Amino acid sequence: MESWTIHPLKHLVVSAIVAITMCLHVAPALAHAALVKAEPPRRAVLSKAPTHVQLWFNEEIESAYASLTVLDAGKNPVTAVKPQLASNDLKSIVLPLPELAPGKYSVKFRVLSLDGHVIQSSFDFTVKGNRQEK
């Protein structure tokens, strides 16, 4: 029978295999919610103003901690309405919008995934029209 002291390389190989195996089992737990789709899409140029903003994530989110705001070019919120979870999808939030004038708008969101991590970001979209500045 061989001794581990004679072959320290065996100890190193076994340790590396154990470490890699542990990392593979931990990797799914490190995944957080991510935005997978937005309506209107990022950087969209729309001929007609949207009636709502809807965001889809790759996992369920905590509706009580969801924040979704649409700002006009002057950085003013276009509505005081709070976003709601989509009735048919617990991975999606919806914000109804009032009628929007032509111009550039920013969507800012912050959500809490079920694993306790906060996801926040923003993106813009533009509504075309005669009154829009070029």
PyRosetta script that sets phi, psi and omega in degrees:
from pyrosetta import init, pose_from_sequence

init()
pose = pose_from_sequence("MESWTIHPLKHLVVSAIVAITMCLHVAPALAHAALVKAEPPRRAVLSKAPTHVQLWFNEEIESAYASLTVLDAGKNPVTAVKPQLASNDLKSIVLPLPELAPGKYSVKFRVLSLDGHVIQSSFDFTVKGNRQEK")
pose.set_psi(1, 134.0)
pose.set_omega(1, -176.8)
pose.set_phi(2, -84.7)
pose.set_psi(2, 147.9)
pose.set_omega(2, 179.0)
pose.set_phi(3, -94.0)
pose.set_psi(3, 146.8)
pose.set_omega(3, 176.8)
pose.set_phi(4, -66.4)
pose.set_psi(4, -25.9)
pose.set_omega(4, 179.1)
pose.set_phi(5, -70.5)
pose.set_psi(5, -25.9)
pose.set_omega(5, 178.8)
pose.set_phi(6, -75.9)
pose.set_psi(6, -35.0)
pose.set_omega(6, -177.7)
pose.set_phi(7, -123.2)
pose.set_psi(7, 77.2)
pose.set_omega(7, 179.7)
pose.set_phi(8, -64.1)
pose.set_psi(8, -20.2)
pose.set_omega(8, 178.3)
pose.set_phi(9, -64.5)
pose.set_psi(9, -35.5)
pose.set_omega(9, 177.3)
pose.set_phi(10, -61.0)
pose.set_psi(10, -42.2)
pose.set_omega(10, 179.7)
pose.set_phi(11, -62.9)
pose.set_psi(11, -41.9)
pose.set_omega(11, 179.6)
pose.set_phi(12, -64.9)
pose.set_psi(12, -42.9)
pose.set_omega(12, 179.8)
pose.set_phi(13, -64.4)
pose.set_psi(13, -45.7)
pose.set_omega(13, 179.4)
pose.set_phi(14, -62.8)
pose.set_psi(14, -42.9)
pose.set_omega(14, 178.8)
pose.set_phi(15, -62.0)
pose.set_psi(15, -41.8)
pose.set_omega(15, 178.9)
pose.set_phi(16, -64.1)
pose.set_psi(16, -42.3)
pose.set_omega(16, 178.9)
pose.set_phi(17, -63.3)
pose.set_psi(17, -44.0)
pose.set_omega(17, 178.5)
pose.set_phi(18, -62.0)
pose.set_psi(18, -45.4)
pose.set_omega(18, -179.4)
pose.set_phi(19, -62.6)
pose.set_psi(19, -43.9)
pose.set_omega(19, 179.5)
pose.set_phi(20, -64.1)
pose.set_psi(20, -42.6)
pose.set_omega(20, 178.9)
pose.set_phi(21, -61.8)
pose.set_psi(21, -42.2)
pose.set_omega(21, 178.9)
pose.set_phi(22, -64.4)
pose.set_psi(22, -40.3)
pose.set_omega(22, 179.2)
pose.set_phi(23, -64.2)
pose.set_psi(23, -38.2)
pose.set_omega(23, 179.7)
pose.set_phi(24, -65.1)
pose.set_psi(24, -34.3)
pose.set_omega(24, 179.1)
pose.set_phi(25, -77.1)
pose.set_psi(25, -25.4)
pose.set_omega(25, -179.1)
pose.set_phi(26, -85.6)
pose.set_psi(26, -27.1)
pose.set_omega(26, -173.8)
pose.set_phi(27, -51.9)
pose.set_psi(27, -46.0)
pose.set_omega(27, 179.3)
pose.set_phi(28, -62.2)
pose.set_psi(28, -31.0)
pose.set_omega(28, 179.9)
pose.set_phi(29, -71.0)
pose.set_psi(29, -22.2)
pose.set_omega(29, -179.2)
pose.set_phi(30, -82.2)
pose.set_psi(30, -11.5)
pose.set_omega(30, -179.3)
pose.set_phi(31, -72.2)
pose.set_psi(31, 140.3)
pose.set_omega(31, 179.5)
pose.set_phi(32, -121.0)
pose.set_psi(32, 167.5)
pose.set_omega(32, 177.0)
pose.set_phi(33, -62.1)
pose.set_psi(33, 145.1)
pose.set_omega(33, 177.9)
pose.set_phi(34, -139.5)
pose.set_psi(34, 146.1)
pose.set_omega(34, 176.0)
pose.set_phi(35, -69.8)
pose.set_psi(35, 126.6)
pose.set_omega(35, -179.8)
pose.set_phi(36, -111.6)
pose.set_psi(36, -20.2)
pose.set_omega(36, -179.8)
pose.set_phi(37, -159.1)
pose.set_psi(37, 146.8)
pose.set_omega(37, 176.8)
pose.set_phi(38, -137.9)
pose.set_psi(38, 141.5)
pose.set_omega(38, 176.4)
pose.set_phi(39, -131.5)
pose.set_psi(39, 112.0)
pose.set_omega(39, 3.0)
pose.set_phi(40, -70.0)
pose.set_psi(40, 156.3)
pose.set_omega(40, -178.8)
pose.set_phi(41, -69.3)
pose.set_psi(41, 162.4)
pose.set_omega(41, 175.1)
pose.set_phi(42, -56.7)
pose.set_psi(42, 138.4)
pose.set_omega(42, 176.3)
pose.set_phi(43, 58.9)
pose.set_psi(43, 21.5)
pose.set_omega(43, -179.9)
pose.set_phi(44, -68.8)
pose.set_psi(44, 145.3)
pose.set_omega(44, 170.8)
pose.set_phi(45, -115.9)
pose.set_psi(45, 111.0)
pose.set_omega(45, -171.1)
pose.set_phi(46, -106.2)
pose.set_psi(46, 139.7)
pose.set_omega(46, 175.9)
pose.set_phi(47, -83.0)
pose.set_psi(47, -19.9)
pose.set_omega(47, 179.0)
pose.set_phi(48, -130.3)
pose.set_psi(48, 137.4)
pose.set_omega(48, -178.8)
pose.set_phi(49, -66.1)
pose.set_psi(49, 140.3)
pose.set_omega(49, 178.0)
pose.set_phi(50, -72.6)
pose.set_psi(50, 154.0)
pose.set_omega(50, 177.4)
pose.set_phi(51, -92.8)
pose.set_psi(51, -13.4)
pose.set_omega(51, 178.8)
pose.set_phi(52, -160.7)
pose.set_psi(52, 164.2)
pose.set_omega(52, 169.9)
pose.set_phi(53, -114.0)
pose.set_psi(53, 133.3)
pose.set_omega(53, 177.0)
pose.set_phi(54, -131.0)
pose.set_psi(54, 132.6)
pose.set_omega(54, 179.4)
pose.set_phi(55, -119.3)
pose.set_psi(55, 137.9)
pose.set_omega(55, 178.0)
pose.set_phi(56, -115.8)
pose.set_psi(56, 137.7)
pose.set_omega(56, 179.0)
pose.set_phi(57, -118.9)
pose.set_psi(57, 165.4)
pose.set_omega(57, -177.4)
pose.set_phi(58, -82.7)
pose.set_psi(58, -4.5)
pose.set_omega(58, 174.9)
pose.set_phi(59, -150.2)
pose.set_psi(59, 166.7)
pose.set_omega(59, -177.7)
pose.set_phi(60, -63.6)
pose.set_psi(60, 150.6)
pose.set_omega(60, 180.0)
pose.set_phi(61, -124.5)
pose.set_psi(61, 159.8)
pose.set_omega(61, 178.3)
pose.set_phi(62, -82.7)
pose.set_psi(62, 110.9)
pose.set_omega(62, -176.0)
pose.set_phi(63, -64.3)
pose.set_psi(63, -32.0)
pose.set_omega(63, -177.9)
pose.set_phi(64, -66.1)
pose.set_psi(64, -20.5)
pose.set_omega(64, -177.4)
pose.set_phi(65, -111.8)
pose.set_psi(65, 11.2)
pose.set_omega(65, -178.3)
pose.set_phi(66, -81.8)
pose.set_psi(66, 135.5)
pose.set_omega(66, 176.5)
pose.set_phi(67, -129.4)
pose.set_psi(67, 129.3)
pose.set_omega(67, 179.6)
pose.set_phi(68, -143.3)
pose.set_psi(68, 118.9)
pose.set_omega(68, -176.8)
pose.set_phi(69, -130.7)
pose.set_psi(69, 141.2)
pose.set_omega(69, 172.9)
pose.set_phi(70, -113.5)
pose.set_psi(70, 125.9)
pose.set_omega(70, -178.5)
pose.set_phi(71, -111.4)
pose.set_psi(71, 143.4)
pose.set_omega(71, 175.6)
pose.set_phi(72, -81.6)
pose.set_psi(72, -175.6)
pose.set_omega(72, -177.4)
pose.set_phi(73, -61.6)
pose.set_psi(73, -26.4)
pose.set_omega(73, 177.9)
pose.set_phi(74, -86.6)
pose.set_psi(74, 8.8)
pose.set_omega(74, -179.3)
pose.set_phi(75, 66.7)
pose.set_psi(75, 27.8)
pose.set_omega(75, 176.8)
pose.set_phi(76, -100.0)
pose.set_psi(76, 135.9)
pose.set_omega(76, 176.8)
pose.set_phi(77, -61.4)
pose.set_psi(77, 138.7)
pose.set_omega(77, -179.8)
pose.set_phi(78, -86.7)
pose.set_psi(78, -13.7)
pose.set_omega(78, 178.5)
pose.set_phi(79, -153.2)
pose.set_psi(79, 152.3)
pose.set_omega(79, 176.3)
pose.set_phi(80, -98.9)
pose.set_psi(80, -0.5)
pose.set_omega(80, -179.5)
pose.set_phi(81, -65.7)
pose.set_psi(81, 142.4)
pose.set_omega(81, 178.3)
pose.set_phi(82, -90.3)
pose.set_psi(82, 146.1)
pose.set_omega(82, 177.9)
pose.set_phi(83, -69.9)
pose.set_psi(83, 156.2)
pose.set_omega(83, 178.5)
pose.set_phi(84, -128.6)
pose.set_psi(84, 154.1)
pose.set_omega(84, 170.6)
pose.set_phi(85, -64.4)
pose.set_psi(85, 141.3)
pose.set_omega(85, 175.7)
pose.set_phi(86, -62.1)
pose.set_psi(86, 138.0)
pose.set_omega(86, -175.6)
pose.set_phi(87, -63.5)
pose.set_psi(87, -26.2)
pose.set_omega(87, -176.3)
pose.set_phi(88, -109.5)
pose.set_psi(88, 6.2)
pose.set_omega(88, -175.6)
pose.set_phi(89, -154.6)
pose.set_psi(89, 109.4)
pose.set_omega(89, -179.1)
pose.set_phi(90, -74.4)
pose.set_psi(90, 0.5)
pose.set_omega(90, 176.6)
pose.set_phi(91, -102.6)
pose.set_psi(91, 11.3)
pose.set_omega(91, -173.0)
pose.set_phi(92, -134.9)
pose.set_psi(92, 141.8)
pose.set_omega(92, 173.4)
pose.set_phi(93, -120.1)
pose.set_psi(93, 150.9)
pose.set_omega(93, -175.6)
pose.set_phi(94, -130.9)
pose.set_psi(94, 138.4)
pose.set_omega(94, 174.5)
pose.set_phi(95, -126.3)
pose.set_psi(95, 112.5)
pose.set_omega(95, 176.3)
pose.set_phi(96, -68.1)
pose.set_psi(96, 145.4)
pose.set_omega(96, -178.4)
pose.set_phi(97, -119.4)
pose.set_psi(97, 148.8)
pose.set_omega(97, 170.8)
pose.set_phi(98, -75.8)
pose.set_psi(98, 178.7)
pose.set_omega(98, 176.4)
pose.set_phi(99, -64.8)
pose.set_psi(99, 127.1)
pose.set_omega(99, -178.0)
pose.set_phi(100, -101.8)
pose.set_psi(100, 137.4)
pose.set_omega(100, 175.0)
pose.set_phi(101, -78.0)
pose.set_psi(101, 161.7)
pose.set_omega(101, 175.0)
pose.set_phi(102, -58.1)
pose.set_psi(102, 143.1)
pose.set_omega(102, 179.7)
pose.set_phi(103, 151.3)
pose.set_psi(103, -175.0)
pose.set_omega(103, -179.4)
pose.set_phi(104, -99.4)
pose.set_psi(104, 137.3)
pose.set_omega(104, -178.6)
pose.set_phi(105, -128.9)
pose.set_psi(105, 148.1)
pose.set_omega(105, 176.9)
pose.set_phi(106, -114.7)
pose.set_psi(106, 133.5)
pose.set_omega(106, 175.6)
pose.set_phi(107, -104.1)
pose.set_psi(107, 123.2)
pose.set_omega(107, 177.3)
pose.set_phi(108, -119.7)
pose.set_psi(108, 133.2)
pose.set_omega(108, 179.6)
pose.set_phi(109, -137.7)
pose.set_psi(109, 153.7)
pose.set_omega(109, 175.7)
pose.set_phi(110, -148.3)
pose.set_psi(110, 122.4)
pose.set_omega(110, 179.9)
pose.set_phi(111, -132.4)
pose.set_psi(111, 157.1)
pose.set_omega(111, 176.2)
pose.set_phi(112, -110.3)
pose.set_psi(112, 120.7)
pose.set_omega(112, 178.3)
pose.set_phi(113, -78.6)
pose.set_psi(113, 162.8)
pose.set_omega(113, -178.5)
pose.set_phi(114, -62.2)
pose.set_psi(114, -21.3)
pose.set_omega(114, 178.1)
pose.set_phi(115, -83.8)
pose.set_psi(115, 3.4)
pose.set_omega(115, 174.3)
pose.set_phi(116, 92.0)
pose.set_psi(116, 6.1)
pose.set_omega(116, -179.7)
pose.set_phi(117, -98.3)
pose.set_psi(117, 141.2)
pose.set_omega(117, 179.7)
pose.set_phi(118, -90.6)
pose.set_psi(118, 135.4)
pose.set_omega(118, 176.5)
pose.set_phi(119, -121.5)
pose.set_psi(119, 126.5)
pose.set_omega(119, 177.9)
pose.set_phi(120, -142.7)
pose.set_psi(120, 147.6)
pose.set_omega(120, 179.7)
pose.set_phi(121, -169.2)
pose.set_psi(121, -177.1)
pose.set_omega(121, 176.9)
pose.set_phi(122, -153.6)
pose.set_psi(122, 160.6)
pose.set_omega(122, 175.1)
pose.set_phi(123, -157.2)
pose.set_psi(123, 164.9)
pose.set_omega(123, -177.4)
pose.set_phi(124, -114.1)
pose.set_psi(124, 156.8)
pose.set_omega(124, 167.1)
pose.set_phi(125, -144.2)
pose.set_psi(125, 160.6)
pose.set_omega(125, -177.4)
pose.set_phi(126, -127.2)
pose.set_psi(126, 137.1)
pose.set_omega(126, 173.3)
pose.set_phi(127, -103.7)
pose.set_psi(127, 119.4)
pose.set_omega(127, 179.7)
pose.set_phi(128, -76.3)
pose.set_psi(128, 158.7)
pose.set_omega(128, 177.2)
pose.set_phi(129, 169.8)
pose.set_psi(129, 171.2)
pose.set_omega(129, -178.0)
pose.set_phi(130, -64.6)
pose.set_psi(130, -30.4)
pose.set_omega(130, -176.1)
pose.set_phi(131, -87.6)
pose.set_psi(131, -4.1)
pose.set_omega(131, -178.2)
pose.set_phi(132, -71.6)
pose.set_psi(132, 135.1)
pose.set_omega(132, 176.9)
pose.set_phi(133, -77.6)
pose.set_psi(133, 144.0)
pose.set_omega(133, -179.2)
pose.set_phi(134, -111.5)
pose.dump_pdb("model.pdb")
